Amino acid sequence: MSFEFDTLKVQAGYEASQHNNAVSVPIYQTAAFTLGDSYRADRLFSFSEEDPIYTRLSNPTVDVLEKRIAALHGAAGAIALASGMAAVSYTLLNVAGKGGHILTTARLYGGTVDSFGHLLPDLGIQIDIVENPDDTEEFRKKLTPDTKAIFIESLTNPFATIPDFEVIAQIAHSHKIPLIVDNTLATPYLFNPFTYGADIVVYSATKAFSGHGNVIAGVVVESGKFNYDNGNFPHFEKPLWFLRDGQGKERSILQVFPDIPFTGRLRAVHLNYLGAALSPFDAYLVLLGLETISERVDKQVSNTRAVLQYLEKTEYVSWVRYPYAEGNPYKILADRYFPKGAGSVLSFGFRGTDEQKRKFLASTKIFGYQANIGDARSLIINPAETTHVELTQEQRELVGLGSETIRLSLGLESAADLIADLEQAFIVAFELGTAVEDEENE
Ligand SMILES: Cc1ncc(COP(=O)(O)O)c(C=O)c1O
């Protein structure tokens, strides 16, 4: 029997009979697991038996989460990590190796941009930028013999632009490299990138994935369909001492993890040696959040649409960016790829002075002023000065990010209350004069 998303999100990856019949997934709060006798230890350490050894590498609570996530994507494997940044960084280290290039765009979360600008180049990974991601041919033109992957966000932070996945996946595959998609803003409920050719999907599970603003977590998922044995990824083919079999013979990643080479290597190398393991308690929180992802995200999408309608009418706003905003160029792609909705993050241009903007941000009573998205509570921020402060002037121009930009992340409150909150904050901010009057005075 195959099950639908809403069944898998509460049931997949867990057999109560294997956990003392506990109905809720138990939290295995332990650092290590007894090895039994030394023969069993031999089997565990030579990968011929799969039980947990040490929680940095695997843990039964985390394992349920990983299996559930893989099932939700129809994917071969998943690995849970201590943050979304660990998921992004480990993924790129895993695919590129020293000397590899990653082809990406400037339409990314600010922390990712900063790591691409500073950390990864220092570690020998070159980042190449497609300046206009809407021109998919630019991806093809910017490929080099050393390009090891294309990395894109599915709904971008903060402007919710949408790439043409199928075309970009085809370009990546014609170059024998994987397409990696950061699907954080979209969530697996709204969009499954594997359906459209992605090979690896990463998440900040801190956001709508878990949905309650109470945990920092990251996820890497692999389709299991990409062939790393194509000559471009020698680090997957090389025999390694730490992968030796019971007779001491060295084996490669592809030999030990034929079905899940990407997450297998990430666990054996990056999780093992760099160590950003998700704690069992945090895995439990993510599992709990996942149980209501469809219901939460549906409500957040409907709140986003209601707030969008209000913002489009109000005089205090100069533009609104969301795929379903009036005249937005991404509507066609949204209809194709996001039939259930284009997420719960939208941005608008504040039509006032910097001082008025500061007053507005200080005056909301429901919207929380925080550097986060996807929470059950609605959030507001000025990304140019906070979440995306790392962007250079050139990157700001490429993305179109000015200091008038305000980003909203819609939560689960009443839409009417959210709109009333924005309205009263605008009134407070403009109490010395309306936006229209300000323009006349200029
Ligand atoms: C699209 C995207 N990817 C990755 C991250 C990093 O995730 P985390 O904060 O869980 O490390 C964020 C954080 O805002 C994000 O928005």
The ligand as a Gaussian input file, in Angstrom:
#p B3LYP/6-31G(d) Opt

LIG

0 1
 C       16.274000      29.572000       3.058000
 C       17.085000      29.331000       4.292000
 N       18.040000      28.376000       4.279000
 C       18.802000      28.139000       5.377000
 C       18.652000      28.870000       6.540000
 C       19.529000      28.571000       7.728000
 O       18.808000      27.827000       8.668000
 P       19.102000      27.785000      10.245000
 O       18.799000      29.142000      10.795000
 O       18.207000      26.704000      10.744000
 O       20.561000      27.443000      10.405000
 C       17.669000      29.864000       6.594000
 C       17.489000      30.666000       7.826000
 O       16.785000      31.658000       7.842000
 C       16.867000      30.102000       5.442000
 O       15.910000      31.052000       5.428000

